Amino acid sequence: MNRIESISERALELAGSMGDNVRQALPKAGHLLEAGAKLGVLKTGARVAGKFARRNPALVAAAVVGAGVLWFAARQRAKRAEQGNSESEAIEGNARRVDARRGNGAKRTRTTTRAGGRASRASTERSADT
């Protein structure tokens, strides 16, 4: 019986060590499972994007052009910021007011407006006749 007991003790010892090894390996297995799920999502997304690109090549081209324009605008903005020309600074220069005049040199007369904000057709015709 001594031999049978030693075999059963040895089997219990091996089973315990295997359990410890499995418990230590579980965190690694969780990371591998998570990485596999991420790869599956990536593969599915690439397949969907490929089908979309084959069916709608004009939209893909427009998206690429739009991305290029955005990149160019960001690059220009960064260059301006580097040079110190921020958008909050005033632009140097001068301005003068120009009054609207008719072709004959007379100043424009104001027409009365209705409640809707547009001048009536009759009032604009009368002002054109004078």
C-alpha positions as CSV (number, residue, x, y, z in Angstrom):
1,M,0.0,0.0,0.0
2,N,2.9,2.3,0.5
3,R,3.5,2.4,-3.2
4,I,-0.1,3.3,-4.0
5,E,-0.1,6.0,-1.4
6,S,3.1,7.5,-2.8
7,I,1.7,7.4,-6.3
8,S,-1.5,9.2,-5.2
9,E,0.5,11.7,-3.2
10,R,2.7,12.4,-6.3
11,A,-0.5,12.8,-8.5
12,L,-2.0,15.3,-6.0
13,E,1.3,17.2,-6.0
14,L,1.5,17.3,-9.8
15,A,-2.2,18.4,-10.0
16,G,-1.5,21.2,-7.5
17,S,1.5,22.4,-9.4
18,M,-0.4,22.4,-12.7
19,G,-3.2,24.4,-11.0
20,D,-0.6,27.0,-9.9
21,N,0.9,27.2,-13.4
22,V,-2.5,27.7,-14.9
23,R,-3.4,30.4,-12.5
24,Q,-0.1,32.2,-13.3
25,A,-0.7,31.8,-17.0
26,L,-4.3,33.2,-16.9
27,P,-3.3,36.9,-17.0
28,K,-1.2,36.3,-20.0
29,A,-4.0,34.4,-21.6
30,G,-6.3,37.3,-21.0
31,H,-4.0,39.6,-22.8
32,L,-3.7,37.2,-25.7
33,L,-7.4,36.9,-25.9
34,E,-7.8,40.7,-25.8
35,A,-5.2,41.1,-28.6
36,G,-6.9,38.4,-30.7
37,A,-10.2,40.3,-30.3
38,K,-8.6,43.5,-31.4
39,L,-7.1,41.8,-34.4
40,G,-10.5,40.4,-35.3
41,V,-12.1,43.9,-35.1
42,L,-9.2,45.3,-37.2
43,K,-9.7,42.6,-39.9
44,T,-13.4,43.1,-40.1
45,G,-13.0,46.9,-40.3
46,A,-10.5,46.5,-43.1
47,R,-12.9,44.3,-45.0
48,V,-15.8,46.7,-44.6
49,A,-13.5,49.6,-45.7
50,G,-12.3,47.7,-48.7
51,K,-15.9,47.0,-49.8
52,F,-16.9,50.6,-49.3
53,A,-13.9,51.8,-51.3
54,R,-14.7,49.5,-54.2
55,R,-18.4,50.5,-54.3
56,N,-17.8,54.3,-53.8
57,P,-14.5,55.3,-55.2
58,A,-15.6,59.0,-55.7
59,L,-16.4,59.3,-52.0
60,V,-13.0,57.9,-51.1
61,A,-11.3,60.3,-53.4
62,A,-13.2,63.2,-51.9
63,A,-12.3,62.1,-48.4
64,V,-8.6,62.0,-49.4
65,V,-8.8,65.5,-50.9
66,G,-10.6,66.8,-47.8
67,A,-7.9,65.3,-45.6
68,G,-5.2,66.9,-47.7
69,V,-6.9,70.3,-47.6
70,L,-7.2,70.1,-43.8
71,W,-3.6,69.1,-43.5
72,F,-2.6,72.0,-45.7
73,A,-4.7,74.5,-43.7
74,A,-3.2,73.3,-40.4
75,R,0.3,73.6,-41.9
76,Q,-0.4,77.2,-43.0
77,R,-1.9,78.1,-39.6
78,A,1.2,76.7,-37.9
79,K,3.5,78.7,-40.2
80,R,1.5,81.9,-39.4
81,A,1.6,81.2,-35.7
82,E,5.4,80.6,-35.9
83,Q,5.9,83.9,-37.7
84,G,3.8,85.7,-35.0
85,N,0.8,86.7,-37.1
86,S,-2.0,85.5,-34.9
87,E,-5.6,86.0,-35.8
88,S,-6.2,88.2,-32.8
89,E,-3.9,90.9,-34.0
90,A,-5.2,93.8,-36.0
91,I,-4.3,94.2,-39.7
92,E,-2.4,97.4,-40.3
93,G,-3.7,99.7,-43.0
94,N,-6.2,102.5,-43.6
95,A,-9.7,102.7,-44.9
96,R,-12.2,105.3,-46.1
97,R,-15.9,105.2,-46.4
98,V,-17.4,105.2,-49.9
99,D,-21.0,106.4,-50.2
100,A,-23.2,104.7,-52.7
101,R,-24.2,107.0,-55.6
102,R,-26.3,106.6,-58.7
103,G,-24.7,106.7,-62.2
104,N,-25.6,110.4,-62.5
105,G,-23.9,111.4,-59.3
106,A,-27.0,111.8,-57.1
107,K,-27.1,110.2,-53.7
108,R,-29.3,107.2,-53.3
109,T,-32.7,107.8,-51.7
110,R,-34.1,105.3,-49.2
111,T,-37.4,103.6,-50.0
112,T,-39.9,102.7,-47.3
113,T,-40.1,99.0,-46.5
114,R,-43.1,96.9,-45.7
115,A,-43.3,94.7,-42.5
116,G,-41.5,91.9,-44.4
117,G,-38.4,94.0,-44.9
118,R,-38.6,94.2,-48.7
119,A,-39.5,97.4,-50.6
120,S,-42.7,97.1,-52.6
121,R,-42.3,96.9,-56.3
122,A,-44.5,100.0,-56.8
123,S,-42.3,102.1,-54.6
124,T,-39.1,101.0,-56.3
125,E,-40.6,101.8,-59.7
126,R,-41.7,105.3,-58.5
127,S,-38.2,106.0,-57.2
128,A,-36.7,104.9,-60.5
129,D,-39.0,107.2,-62.5
130,T,-37.9,110.3,-60.5
